């Protein structure tokens, strides 16, 4: 009896283990199905099967990288105000800010805090200069500092964007695309980019940036800390472009084998139509539309940012591809070309556009 009970218990345990493993595999496969790469590959495989040809190889996606720090870091003038006139600086509210910057911790600030300091300093300098008589010696010194700092301000912005650790992570293209069912919320990234674009526009126009805007820099950095949204959006669009071009080429190269017309067997065309609706219309097309909309939402702020003076020459290719529109044009062309093929095929075969 004990042996029988033990045997049953062992068999039950084995069954539970098998069920658990099966459950995990189902979950993994379910997640796997949602990856954009697998969906594009599955779409291409189904088309190839109908066309009775080999499935195309996955495209080799290559995209411009963010330049190295050594190629983009810009030298700024190290203007140490010291205590020029402690009494006057205290009256203007600058004494504490400068003392903080000259402290041990102030000398090892990250790029975001460096830009914040420069903006706060220029805001304070403006107020301070306005309170001093025109013949005041301290005022003359502050005017010199102000001119130097204003000239260097775009450099501090670029140093933050291109060499600051958190911002680099955001702007570097990722190597993983969004899944079809889960393009993450971009609210915080959009807010950070919008706020940063506003600061950049003020710098470009040589307008003073308020202390309130300068303080928000730290929250912008915090907002992007947990996400690589921008880099992942870039990669997702380029990867989708490559897959669309690969699939459109497959269809064009084998179009002559798709027979249509009176008294002809249109079975292959009908099978292709089914694949089109089941895979492209149901899953891929909505994904492409979301990528398109997300990029259009964020591109204006990126263009404002990258219009800031003193942009390093090394970032020209990156700017042209991701910001100025080359990537987006290629993405749109690939989408339109793919849809155009189906429109031509359906017209040739007399297939009405609509759910089969």
TAVENVEN-V783039 format. One line per field, one symbol per residue. ss: DSSP state (A for helix, B for strand, O for the rest). psi: psi as a letter, one per 40 degrees, with the letter a starting at -180 (. if undefined). A space follows every 10 residues. Layout:
BEGIN
ss=???
psi=???
END
This chain:
BEGIN
ss=OAAAAAAAAA AAAAAAAAAA AAAAAAAAAA AAAABAAAAA AAAAAAAAAA AOOOOOOOOO OOOOOOOOAA AAOOOOOOOO OOOOOAAAAA AAOOAAAAAA AOOOOAAAOO AAAAAAAAAA AAAAAAAAAA AOOOOOAAAA AAAAAAAAAA AAAAAAAAAA AAAOAAAAAA AOOOOOOOBO OBOOOOAAAA AAAAAAAAAA AAAAOOOOOO AAAAAAAAAA AAAAOOOOAA AAAAAAAAAA AAAAAAAAAA AAAOAAAOOO OOOOOOAAAA AAAAAAAAAA AAAAAAAAAA AAAAAAAAAA AAAAAAOOOO OOAAAAAAAA AAAOOAAAAA AAAAAAAAAA AAAAAAAAAO OOOOOO
psi=dddddddddd dddddddddd dddddddddd dddehddddd dddddddddd efiiiiihih hhihihiidd eehhhihghh dbfcgddddd deeedddddd deidddefii dddddddddd dddddddddd eiidehdddd dddddddddd dedddddddd deehdddddd dhhifhiiid eghihedddd dddddddddd ddddefiihi dddddedddd dddedeifdd dddddddddd dddddddddd dddedeehhi iifihfdddd dddddddddd dddddddddd dddddddedd dddddeehif hideeddddd dddeeddddd dddddddddd ddddddddef hhhih.
END
